[in-house]
Amino acid sequence: MSKANSLTDYVFLCLKDGSWWTFWELQKTIKEKTNGKFYGEPSISAAIRNIRKDQYRARYKIDSSIEDPIERKRIAFSKGYKYRLIDSLEGVKNV
């Protein structure tokens, strides 16, 4: 998939590189890619939840044998989290 049609598509395109992303980094990148369209944290959180659903896993060709394709870790000394996409069992790591 090279063209995004929804917020979930934009979030997936960001996460698919395997890097760790915060909500704020996702917001900034998506705003830049959409000519200034702003999405709040609740909308980005919903898009991340969508990626976990079977219909989106099939759409984005995410390995169905992975229990949860989105890995989350707490940001040190913060209330926030970082997220990344695990696209294969080889990508699963203990953090």
Contacts in CASP RR format, 6 or more apart in sequence:
PFRMAT RR
TARGET T0000
AUTHOR 0000-0000-0000
METHOD contacts of the structure
MODEL  1
MSKANSLTDYVFLCLKDGSWWTFWELQKTIKEKTNGKFYGEPSISAAIRN
IRKDQYRARYKIDSSIEDPIERKRIAFSKGYKYRLIDSLEGVKNV
1 9 0 8 1.000
1 12 0 8 1.000
1 13 0 8 1.000
1 59 0 8 1.000
1 60 0 8 1.000
3 9 0 8 1.000
4 10 0 8 1.000
4 13 0 8 1.000
4 33 0 8 1.000
6 47 0 8 1.000
7 30 0 8 1.000
7 39 0 8 1.000
7 43 0 8 1.000
7 44 0 8 1.000
7 46 0 8 1.000
7 47 0 8 1.000
8 47 0 8 1.000
8 50 0 8 1.000
8 51 0 8 1.000
8 56 0 8 1.000
10 30 0 8 1.000
10 33 0 8 1.000
10 34 0 8 1.000
10 47 0 8 1.000
11 26 0 8 1.000
11 30 0 8 1.000
11 44 0 8 1.000
11 47 0 8 1.000
11 48 0 8 1.000
11 51 0 8 1.000
12 47 0 8 1.000
12 51 0 8 1.000
12 56 0 8 1.000
12 60 0 8 1.000
12 85 0 8 1.000
14 21 0 8 1.000
14 25 0 8 1.000
14 26 0 8 1.000
14 29 0 8 1.000
14 30 0 8 1.000
15 21 0 8 1.000
15 48 0 8 1.000
15 51 0 8 1.000
15 70 0 8 1.000
15 83 0 8 1.000
15 84 0 8 1.000
15 85 0 8 1.000
16 60 0 8 1.000
16 85 0 8 1.000
16 87 0 8 1.000
18 84 0 8 1.000
18 85 0 8 1.000
18 86 0 8 1.000
18 87 0 8 1.000
19 84 0 8 1.000
20 73 0 8 1.000
20 82 0 8 1.000
20 83 0 8 1.000
20 84 0 8 1.000
21 82 0 8 1.000
21 83 0 8 1.000
21 84 0 8 1.000
22 75 0 8 1.000
22 80 0 8 1.000
22 81 0 8 1.000
22 82 0 8 1.000
22 83 0 8 1.000
23 40 0 8 1.000
23 41 0 8 1.000
23 44 0 8 1.000
23 45 0 8 1.000
23 80 0 8 1.000
26 44 0 8 1.000
27 38 0 8 1.000
27 39 0 8 1.000
27 40 0 8 1.000
27 41 0 8 1.000
27 44 0 8 1.000
30 37 0 8 1.000
30 39 0 8 1.000
30 44 0 8 1.000
31 37 0 8 1.000
31 38 0 8 1.000
31 39 0 8 1.000
39 47 0 8 1.000
48 70 0 8 1.000
48 83 0 8 1.000
50 56 0 8 1.000
51 57 0 8 1.000
51 60 0 8 1.000
51 62 0 8 1.000
51 69 0 8 1.000
51 70 0 8 1.000
51 85 0 8 1.000
52 68 0 8 1.000
52 69 0 8 1.000
52 70 0 8 1.000
54 64 0 8 1.000
56 62 0 8 1.000
57 64 0 8 1.000
57 69 0 8 1.000
58 64 0 8 1.000
62 69 0 8 1.000
62 85 0 8 1.000
62 87 0 8 1.000
63 69 0 8 1.000
63 87 0 8 1.000
63 88 0 8 1.000
63 89 0 8 1.000
65 89 0 8 1.000
66 86 0 8 1.000
66 87 0 8 1.000
66 88 0 8 1.000
66 89 0 8 1.000
66 92 0 8 1.000
68 86 0 8 1.000
69 85 0 8 1.000
69 86 0 8 1.000
69 87 0 8 1.000
70 83 0 8 1.000
70 84 0 8 1.000
70 85 0 8 1.000
70 86 0 8 1.000
71 83 0 8 1.000
71 84 0 8 1.000
71 85 0 8 1.000
71 86 0 8 1.000
71 92 0 8 1.000
71 93 0 8 1.000
71 95 0 8 1.000
72 81 0 8 1.000
72 82 0 8 1.000
72 83 0 8 1.000
73 81 0 8 1.000
73 82 0 8 1.000
73 95 0 8 1.000
74 80 0 8 1.000
74 81 0 8 1.000
74 82 0 8 1.000
75 81 0 8 1.000
75 82 0 8 1.000
86 92 0 8 1.000
END
